[in-house]
Every structure is written in structure tokens, then in C-alpha cells.
Amino acid sequence: MNSAVMKGSSLAFARSGTRGAIHVDTVTVGLVLAITLLGLVMMTSASISIASKETGDVFYYLERQLILTLIGCGAAAFVFCIPTRLLERVSTPLLVAAFLLLVVVLIPGLGHSVNGSRRWIRVLGFNFQVSELARVLVLVYLASYAARRSEELRGTLVGLAKPLGLLALVAALLLCEPDFGAATVLFGTGFGLLFVAGAKLRWVIGMTLVAGAGFAALAVTSPYRLRRILAFLDPWADQYNSGFQLAQSLIAIGRGEWFGVGLGGSVQKLFYLPEAHTDFLFAVLAEELGLVGVVLTLALFLALIWRSFHIARMAQNAGLTFASYLAVGFGLWLGLQAFINIGVNMGVLPTKGLTLPLMSYGRSSLVVTLAWVGLLLRVYHEAMSDNRASGSARRRATAGDAEDDE
């Protein structure tokens, strides 16, 4: 009996000691830091002309981006302190909060309209794009649903149809703003998350085809979206009107060649390329840093996506199913949004109003993305704590058995 008590006490001590340590994934931190710093440099270069014209301060956007980066780091630290089991418990209230945000922004007087789109709410003098936060809250709920209803999700079509119905409702609210790009990214990420969680491939493919047909119908029945598609197919047919933005982006990328024209040497950012520091930052990067810079940027994003999937696998091995799905959701979202932004810049996809994560000048996007990085780091911390606690317990139990044998 004394031996059993001693082994139980040792196990409790091992678990408390292991769980008390803070585990920070230096690989993720390093990758995020590299992408963010590269983004700061390129955003500054791309925004100098427009900042000088609009404000007289060439570093206007840099200063604001630095402030927002610090706010995002603070948000990441705050989210890191929240246990994922708590997030799982409050996933339903978070979903309700997401719906409230998406409804409130559509109310005149509360939602702030820019260029005909009602996507923002004024917060402390800043325009906050609610869809950025709402998408994360919806994906947190989806991760919770996949963890709680795994049997239903894997075994029945209804189990897949329920979360897809939820995604369709959220997408409808996003399209009312309108924000076609955000709706596309949310649907793609949600589909990917549910597939990873175990939904049968044939059902996912079938639902994907239905959703794709729906989005295609929305695109061709909306006049301005149809103009974007036609301009995407042949930007040179009307390069001074509907195809102007894409034509200038392609010129910028073509000028970069192998090693670029040099940092700060872009010509297209001098009022030729609209939204050079936001949606079309990648084109300026390709012009100034060339193919070498493009490959480096893609490598950084791919490495961060791979790392998020690696953390997801660690969490799954530790028995943290919900946390694992959170990490998968981050990796899928990051990869999809970066792919769409780069594809738009290169003329592979129709123009969307989506920023390049962690790099483009986007206040809401930057803060929310950094906060989500904090959640990814939290998943890593919990996975490491559980794995080390389990390993320590096994070693102590083995040692205790050996002492009993002696």
C-alpha cells in the first residue's frame, strides 16, 4: 500500500511539475516573426507613395502597422492564456457572438460602409472588419462540433449536413455585406476541417460540388462579380478599365524577373497599381525581390502551414481532439487565404478583396491572425504538457515496478 501511495504521489508531482512549465514553439514564433517582418518591409515600400500623397508622412502606414502588430501580439498573449477546454465549453456562445457581429454590421448607423460594402464597425477610432473575427469564432464552433459529434459526423450524411447548413447561413450574412472572398475562404476551410475530422469523402465531394455550383451561380448573377470574372479571363481586353488592376499586377510581377528591381525600386506602386499595400502587396514584392523573393515568401507560408499540421498531430496523439482541430483550422485557413491572394495577384483567380495574411496592410486581419497564432501556440503548449506528463508518468511507474520487484 505504501508503494502504491508513493507511486501515486510521484505521478501527481510529475504531472503538476510538467504542466506548470510553459512550452513555446520557437519554430512557429520564428516563422511568424519572419513573415511579419518581411511584410512590414514590403508594406512600407509599397505604401510610401500613397502615404506621402494622402498624409504627407511617408511612414504613416508603417507606424500604424507597427501599432497594430503590437496590439496583435498582446491579443496573442491573451489567447495563449486561455485553456482550449474552456474554449470548447463556450463554443456555442462564441458562435452566437459571431452571428450578432455579422447582423449588427448590416444595421445602418452601426455598420460602417466603405466603397459600397458594409463590413466594418468603428472601434476606438479604427474600422474593425467583423468578418475576420466572426470567421474564427465559427471555426472554433466547427472544431467543437467535430470533436463532440465525431460518430455522427463520420457515420451519417446528416452529421455533415448540420455544420454545412451553419456555414451556408454564415456565408449568406457575409454575402449581404457583401464579402464574397470571406465567404469563400470560410466555406473552404470549413469543408477541409470537416473532412479531416472524418466526414466521408464521397459526401464531402458531393457537398463541395453543390456549394461550388451555388457560389458560381452567385458570381455570374451579380453584375459586378461577373465583370470581375470577365476581366480576370482577359484583362488586356479592357486594360484601362475593368482589367486595369490585374494588368498592372501582371506587369509588376513580370518586371521582377529573377532577382527583382531592388527594394524600393518598384514603378507599379507609384499610383499605377491600386491597393499596392493591401490586396496587391505580393505583386510589389515580386517586382522588387523577383522570383527569389517569391520563392522565399512561399517557403515561409508553406513551412508555417506544415508546422500547424504538425502541432495538430501532436495534439491528436496527446488525446486533445478539439485542440487538434483548432490547429488544423488555422493551417487550412492560412493556406487557403494566402493561395487566393497570390492567385489573384498572378491572374490565376478572379479579383477578391482578401489580404495576404501577416503581410498586407489590414488592421483587422493582422490583429485577428496574430491572436489565432496565440491559439496555435496554446495548442502546442497543451500537447507538450500532456505528452511530457504521460512520459514522466510511464517512467515513474516503470521505476516503481522495478523497485517492487527488488
N, C-alpha and C positions, 0 to 999 in steps of 0.2 A: 504493500500500500504506500509506504514512504517513497519507494522508487517511482510509482505512478504519479504521486503528488509532485515529486521533483521534476519529472519529465513534463508534467502539465505546466509547472511554473516556468521551466525553461522555455517551453513553447510560447507561453504568453509573453515572456520577456523578449524573445526573438521577434515576435510579431510587432510588439509595441516599439521596439528599437528600430526595426526596419521601416515600419510605417511612419515613424517620426521624421525620417530623413526626407529631404526634398530632392527629387530626381528631375534634373533639367536636361532635355535633349539638346545637346550642343550642336548636333548636326542640323536639326530643324532651325534653331536660332541662327546659326551661321548662314544657312540658305536664305532665310527670310531677310536677314540683315543685308546680304549681298544683293538680293533683288531690289530691296527698298532703296539702298544707296545708289544702285545703278539707275533706278527710277528717278531719284532726286536729281542726279546729274543730268539725265536726259530731259526731264521735265523742265528744269531750269533753262537748258539750252533752247528747248522748243518754245518756251513762253517769253523769252526776253523781248522780242519784238512787240508782241501784243501787250505785255505788261507795260512797256515804255509808252506805247500809244494810249492805253486806257488810263494809266495811273501816273506815269512819269517816273515810276520806280521799277527798274529792270528786274529787281529781285522780289517783286510783290508776291508772285505766286510761290516762289521758293520759301519765303517767310511763312506764308500761310500753310504750305505743305509740311514744313518742319513742325509748326504748332500742332497740326492735325496728327502728325506721326507720334508726337509725344502724348497726345490725348489717346491715340490708339494703343500705345504701349501701356498707358495706365489702365485702359479697358482690358487689355490682355492680362495684366497682373491681377485685376479684379476677378476676371472669369477663371483664371488659374486657381483661385482660392475656393471656387465653388465645386463641391463634390459632384461627380456625374450622377450618382444615385439620387441626389436632390433634384437635379435637372430632370431626371426620369420621372420623379414623383410629380413635378409641376409642369410636365409637358403639355397637359390639356389646358391649364390656364395660360401657358405661353402661346398655344395655338389660338385661343380666344383673343389674346392681346394682338396677335398678328392680323386677325380679321378686323379688329377695331381700328388698327392703324390704316389698313387698306380702305376701310369705309370712310374714316374721318378725313383722309386726304382728298376724297372726292367731294366733300362738302364745301361749297363756296364760302369764302371767308376764313376757313380753317386751312384748306389746302392751298398751296402757293403755286400759281401757274407760270410756266416759262415756255415761250415758243409754242403755245397751244397745248402743252402737256401739263397735267395737274398731278405731279409726283412728289411734291415737297411740302414740308411743314417747317415753319420758321422756329428755330430753337436757338436762343441766346445770340441772335443776330446772324445765324447761319441757316442756310436752306438744307434741311435733312431729308434725304430721299428715303421714304419709309419702306420702299420695296426691298432695299438692301437688308434691313433688319428683319422684315417680315419673312423673307425667304429663309433666313437662318432659323427662325422660330418654327416655321413649318417643317423644315428638315429635321429639327430636334424631335418634333412630334412623330414624324415618319420613322425615325430611328427607334423611338419608344414603341411605336406600334409594331414594328418588325421584331423587336425583342419580346414583346408581350404576346403577340399573336403569331408566333412562328409556325405553329402547327396549322392554323387556319390559312396562313399565307402560302405555305408550301403545298397544302392539300386540296384547296378549293379555289375556284375562279372567283367566288365572292370575296374571299380573303384578299385577293389582289384588286378587285373592283372597288372596294371601300376606300382605300387610300388614293386610288386613281380618281375617284369621284371628288375627293377632297382637293386634289391637285387641280382638277378641272375648275372647281369653284374659285380657288385662289387665282388661277390663271385668268378667269373671267373678270375678276376685280382688277387685275393688273392691266388687262386689255382696255378697261374703261378709262385708264389714266391718260393716254394709252402707253403701255410699255411692253411691246411685243418681244423685245430682247430678253427682258427679265422673265417673262412667262416661258419663253423657250428654254432658258437655262434651268429654271425651276423644274419644268417637266422632264428635261433630260436627266438632271441629277436625281430626281425622284425615281424615275424608271430604273436608273442604274443602281440606286440603293436597294430598291425592292428586289431586283434581280440577284444582287449579291446576297441578300437576306434569304434567298431560297425560292423565290417565285419561279414557277416552271417556265422554261424557255419558250415553249410554243405559245403560252398565254401572254408573255411579255412581248413577243414578236407581233402577235395579233393586235394587242392593245397599242403597240407602237405604231403600227400601220394605220389604225383608226385615228390616233392622235395626230399623226403626220398628215393624214388627209384633212383633218379639221383645221390644222394650222395653215395648210396650203390653201384651203378654201377661204380662210380669213385673209390671207395675204392677197389673193387675186381679186377678192370682192371689195377691198379697200383701195380707193384711188391712189392715195399717196404711197401705200405699200407696193402697189402694182408698178408705179413709176420707179420706185427703188429697184425692183426686180429687173425691169427693162433696162435701167441704167447699168445695173450690175452685169447683165448679159453682154452689153456692148456700150461701154462708157464713152468710146470715141465717136459714137454716132451723134452724141449731143454733149461734147466735152466742155462746152462753155455754159451749160445749164444743168440738167439733171445728172449728167455724168462727170461734172466738174471735180467733185471731191475725190472720187475714185481715180480719175485720170491723174490728178496731181499726186495722189498717193503712189500710184504706179511709177510715175516719173521719179519721185523721191527714191523709191526702192531701187529703180534701175540705175540711178546716178551713183549709188553706193558701191557698186561693183564688189571687188574682193575686200578691200580694207577701208572703204569709205572716203569721204572728202575731208575728214578730220572733225574732231569735236568742236562744235560751234560753227562749222562751215556750211551748214545746210542752207540752201537757197529757197527751197519749197516752204520752209517755215515763215518766210518773210511775206506773210499775207497771201501766199498762193494756196497753201493747204489749210482749209478750215479745220478748227478743232485740233490743231497740231499738238497741243499739250495735254489733250484728254483722249478722245477716241482714236486719234491717228498718231499717237506718240511712237508706235512701233515703226511707222514709215520714216519718221525723222531719225530714229535710232539706226535703221537700215541705211539711210543716206549718209549719216555721219560716221558710223562704225563699220559699215559694209557687211559682207557675208560673215566675217569673223565675229562681229558683234551680234549678229542674228543667231549664229550657232551657239555662242556663249549664253545668250538670253534663253534660248530654247532648252539648253542643257540645264540651266538653273531651275527652270519651271519643271522639267521632267524629273529632276532629282528631288524636288520638294513633293511632287505628286507621288513618286516612288516611296519617299520617306513616310508620307501619311498612310500609305497602304501597309508599309512595314509596321508602323505603330498599331494599325488596326489588327494586324495578325498577332502582334504581341498581346494586345488586349483580349483577343479571342482565346488565345492559349491560356490566359490567366482567368478565363471564365467571365470576363466583363463584356458581355454581348452588346449591351446598349452603347457602351463607350467605344467598342469596336466599330459599330455602325456610324457613330459620330465622326470618327477619323476617316472612314470610307467616304462619308458625305462631303467632308472638306476636300479630299483628293479629287473626287468626281467633279465637284463644283469648280475648283481651281482649274482643272484641266479643260473642262468644257468652256468656261468663260474665256480663258486665255486662247483656246483654239479658235473660238468665234471671233474674238477681237483681231487676232493675227490673220485669220482667214478673210475678214472684211478688208483689212489693210492691203492684202495681196490680191484682192479681187476674186477670191475663191468663193466667198459668201456675200449675200446682199448686205447692204449697209444696215448696221444696228447701232443703237446708242449704248454700247457697252464699253466700259473702261478695261484697260489691261491691269489685272489685279496687282496691287502693291507698287505699281509704277506710274500709272496715269494720274493726272490731277483730278481727283474725285474725292470730295470731302467725306461723304457718307460711306462710299466704297472702301476707302482706306481705313477708316476707323473700325468699321464692322469686320473687315478682313483681318486686321490685326487682333481684334477681340476673338475671332474664330481661331487664330493661331494660338492664342492663350488657352482655348478649349482643347486644341490638339496637344499642347504641352501637358495639360491636365490629364489627358488620357494616357500619355506616356508615363507620367509620374505614377498614376494608379497601377498601370500594368507592371512597371518595375517594382513597385512596393509589394504587390501581390506575388509576383514571381520570386522575389528575393525572400519574402516571408515564407513561402511554400518551400523553397530550397533550404532555408535555415531550419525549418521545422523538420524536414526529412533528415537532414544531417544530425540534428539533435536526437531525433527518435532513433536513428541508427546507432548513435553513440550510446544512448540509454540501453538499447537492446544488448549491445556488446558488453556493457557493464554488468547487466543482469546475468549474461552467460558466464562471465568470470566469477 
